[in-house]
Amino acid sequence: MGIKFNTQIQKWEAFVSKRNPFSGQPVSIRKRCETRSIALRAEKELLIRLNEKFYDCFPKWKDIVQTYTATKYEQGEWSSKTQQNYYTNLASHTFHLWGNRLADEINTQEIRDLIRNDLNGYSESHKKSVLKFIRGAFNFAVDSGILDRNPVPKIHFRVGDKIKLCLTLEQVKKFLEAAKELENPWYYHWTLALYTGMRNGELYALKWEKVNLENNFILVDSSWNAKDGFKSTKSGDDRIVEIAPNLSLILKELKLLRPDDVFVLPRVYNWDRGIQANELRKFLLGIGLPSIRFHDLRATWATLMLTKGTEPIKVMKMGGWKDLKTMEIYIRKAGVDIKGITSDLDLHNPRKMIGEVIQLKS
């Protein structure tokens, strides 16, 4: 940005150069003037024109969302399932209000009204998720140089630290013994889930080449879902799962039954269809146990491990959790965080004999 005198044409020139904040491409415009004073005024006018030119191509909110979700997927940060989840939620909850509006027009109060009023009928956890999705899109716009700031407010949600129902040790024993006795086709799937804490997709992707029966460990380095097929684990990290003695017997039994299979667990029709939770619920209700989701077998494993005194950090590492806050929920569920605090609480002697008041004869 500036002015200079062009000796070849004997005129002053005003020029402005600026990088397009959306495309990243440099743009320059210039104007010839008769005098220096006119060139100084033209310089300011050119800057205004350039900013207006940029503003005309300023992206709308729906364009920000589209680019944000597509970029995260293309860069390998998200799976296609995560991309779809973000885009679907943002589209359904915000496009009717902001879809065709310029991204810099959306203000903090509008976002707050959306969460508090438009989403009034949804759970607190869902509101929290939608706000996280919106914040992510605006952060992307800021990082890309499209916006100067993120207008998303801080909102506190009353989300309880509750997890779905877990089975107790006695219930797990009854569950697996019944599945074995009745020769349920899901017996091996449920057993492996309860002994390892592996996720459904990790169990589906588990191959024999990842199972080391000699050294008693399983390498968990891949997962599967219907949208992406085979991919890395949810956290993106590999981990080692120790094989318990009883699980070792089960795995050897599986190997003898299906020696030529590449995958550890048999392919069950409803597993391929993704309705493993329905099969679990039906069986549990049929034998008089609480109904839980398939994913809750993982929560059951974590709770039982903690209850037996396993260090939380080891459970966290073997289960593949990165978020300590998630582990704290299981710690509270197992009562590990308060275990032993009343052992020295000595308020009275309950064994002491209490005297009985009797009436003496006259």
N, C-alpha and C positions, 0 to 999 in steps of 0.2 A: 504494500500500500504506500503510495507516495506520488510525487510529481517530478518531472524532469523536462528540460528543454531539448528538443530534437533539432540539432543543427542542420540536418539534411533538408528538413522541410521548413525550418525556421518557425516552429510552433511548439507550444507547451503541450505536454501529455500528462493526463492523470491516469493512474492505473491502480487496480485493486486485485490482489490474489488471495484466495482463501480455499481451504480444503473442504469439500462437501462433507458434512458431519455424518451423512448416511451412507454414501458410497465410498467415501475416502479418497475420491478423485479430486485433484487440484483444479480450480476454476479461476480464470483470469479475464477481466474485462478492462478496457482502456478507452479514453476519449481525448481527442485533440482539441486544444483550446487556443484562443488568440493571445491571452495574457496570463500571467502567473496567478493573479487573484481569481480569475475564472477557473483556472485549473485546481486551485485549492477548494473552491466550492464544489467542483465536479467530483473531486476525490470523495467527499462525504456522500454525494448523491450516488456515486457508483457503489459504495459500501452498502447503502440502503437497498439499492437494486439487487445486489448480489444476495443479501440476506433474504429478500423477498423471493428471489429465484429458488433459494434453498427451501424456503417455507412452503412454496407451491408443491414441492415434492416430499414434504414432510410426511412420514408414514402414519397411517391410521392405526388404531389399537389392534384391530384384527390382523394387520400386517406384522405388527410387533410380535404378537402371539405366534403367528405362523412361522416367522423367521426364528424366533426363540426356540420353539419346540423342534423344528427341523434341524437347527444347528447343533443342539445338544445331542440329537440322535446321530447326525452325520459325523460328529467328532468322537463318537464312541462313549460319551459320558452316560447316555441313557440307552436302555433297550427300547425296542419299538413299542413294547407294552407300556413302559413308563411314558414314552412320548404320547401315546394315545390317551393315557390317563390324564396327563396335564392338559392336552389340547381339548379333550372332550369336556372336562370340568370348566376350563376357561371359556370355551365357546358357549356352553349351556347357561352359565351364570353371568357372563359379562357382555356377550356380543349384542344382545337385545338392547342394552343400554349404551355401550361404548363402541360397538363394532366399527362404525363408520366415522367415529370422531378422531381428531388428531390426538396423538398420544400425550402431547404436552398440555392438552386442555383438561385432562382428568385430574381432579384435585383430591386432597386428603379427605375432605368431608364426604365427597361422593363415595369414596371407597369405604369409609366407615358406615355410611348409610346402607350400602349394599350388604355388608356383613351383618349389621344389626337388624335391618328391616327386611330386605328382600330375602335373606336366608333365615328368617325368624323361625320357620318351621323345621329347620334342620338341626342335627345334633351339634353340640359344641365342638366335637372333634372334626366334624365335616366343615364347619365354619373356619376352624383353624387351618385345615388343609387348603381350602379355597384361598384364604389370605396368603398362605405360603406360596401358592401357585402365582397369584397376582404379584407378590413381592419379587418372585423370581423373574417374571417377565420384565418388570421395571428395572431390576438390577441389570438385566441383560441390555436394556436400552441405554442405561447409564454407562456401562462398561464399553458399549459400542460407540459412545460419543453422540448418541441421538438425543439424550436428555442430560440436563445438568444435575438433576437430583431425583431421588426416588420419593414419590409422594405417599407411599404406603405407611399408614400409622401403626403404632404399637397398640395392639388390643389384647387384653388379658382374657383368657377363656377358662371357664370352670370345667376343665377336663379331668376326670378322676383317673387315678392310677390303677384302674381295674383291668384285669385280664380275664379272658374267658375261663370257664370252669375247667379245672384240672382234675384228673383222677388221682385218688390216693393210692398208696402202695398196695393195700388190700384189694382195691378195685381193679388195679392193673393186673394183679395175679389172677383174679377171677376172670377178667376179660381175656387174657391170653390163653389160660387153661381151657376156657369154653371154646375159643376159636380153634384151638388145636384139636380138641375132642370132637368138634363138629366138622372138622376138616374144611373150614371156611377158606375159600381161595385167596382171601386177603390176609391170612394169618402171617405169612412171611413179611408182608409189607408193614403191617402194624408192629410186628416184633422188631424189625429193623429200625423203624421210626422211634420206638420207645427206648431202644438200647443205645441209640446214637444221637438223637436230637436233630437228625438231618431233615431238611425241608423236603416237601413233596417233589419239587423239580429236581433236587439233588439225588433223591432216591431213584427217580425215573431214569436219570442219566448215568447212574452208577454201573460201571463195568468191572468185570472180574480182574482186569489188569490193574485196577486201582486198589484191590484187596490183597493185603499181605498177611496171610494166615500164620506164617512162620513167626513173624515179629509182632503179630496182633495189632495191626493198624490199618485204617482205610484212608486213602488220600481223596479228599473231596476237592475237586478242582473244576467241576462243571455242573451245569443245571440244564433244565429244559422247561419251555412253556409253549403253548400252542401258537403263540404269535411269533416268537423268535426262533423256535426250534432249540437246538443245543447251543449253549452259550456258557460264559463264565458264571461263577457263583454270584449271589446277590451283592455281596460286598466287593466282588472283583478279586478277592484274595483266595489262595489255596489254604487248606488247613488239614490237620491230621486228627482223625478220630480214633480213639483207642477201642479195641474190640474186647468186650467183656467175655469171660470164660463161657457163659451160657450162650452168648451170641456166636461165639466161635463154633459151637456145636451145631447151631442152626445154619450157619453159612456152609459148613462141611456137608450137612444134610442136603442143602440146596444144590451144591456142586455135584453131589452124587445123583440127584434126581434129574438134573439138567446139565450134563457135562459139556454139551456143545454150545450152550448159550453164551453170547457175548455179554449180555446184561445180567446183573446179579438177580434182579427180581423178575418174576414171570409177568408177561404183558397180559393184564386183565382188561376185558372189553371196556368196562366202565371207567377204567383208569385212563385209557386212551381218549375217552370222551370227556374227561375232566370232572366226573361226578363222584370222585372218591369219598367226599364228605357225606353224601347221601348214604352210601353203603355202610360207612362207619356208624352213623346215627341209627340206622335201622337195626344194626346188630346190637348195639349197646342197649337200646330200648327193649329189644327182644329178650335180653338176659337180665333186665332189671337194673341197669346202670345208667347214670346220668348221660344225657346226649351232649356230645362235644364235637367240634369240627376236627377235620384231619390235621389241620395246622396246630391244634391244641395238644396233639400228642407230643409236639416239640416243647410246648410249655410244661407239659406233665414231666417230661424228661428233665428239664432244667430244675423244676421244683423238687423233684425226688433227689436229684444229685445234691442240691443245696441242703435239703433236709438231712441227708446222710453225712453231712459235714464236709463235703468237697469245697475247697476254696473257691469263692465267687470268680476270681480272676481266671481259674482253670476252666470253670464252666463256661465263662464268657469266651475264652479262646477256643475251646473245643466246639462250642455251638456256633461260632462265627459271628458273634455280635461285636460291633464296633462302638455302639452307643452305650455308655455306662448307665445312662438314665433308664434304658430298657431293662438292663440287668437288675437295677434297683427294684423294679416292680416284682420280679421273681424272688428277690431276696426278701421283700416284705411278705410275699405270698407264702414263702416257706417259714417265715418267722425267724430267720437267721439273724436279722438285725437286732432283735430283742432277746435272743436266747441267752439265758443265764443271768439276766439283770435282777431277777427276784431271788436268786439262790441265797443271798445274804440278808434277805428281808425277814428279820426275826422280831415279830411283834408280840407274840405270846406263846405259851406252851400248851398246844391243844391236847397233849397226852396227860396233862395233870388232872387228877381226879377231883371232881367238884363235889364238895360236901353236900349231903342231903339233909334238909331240915325236917326233923320228925317231932311229933308231939309226945312229950313225956306223960306217963300216966300219973295221975294225982295220987 
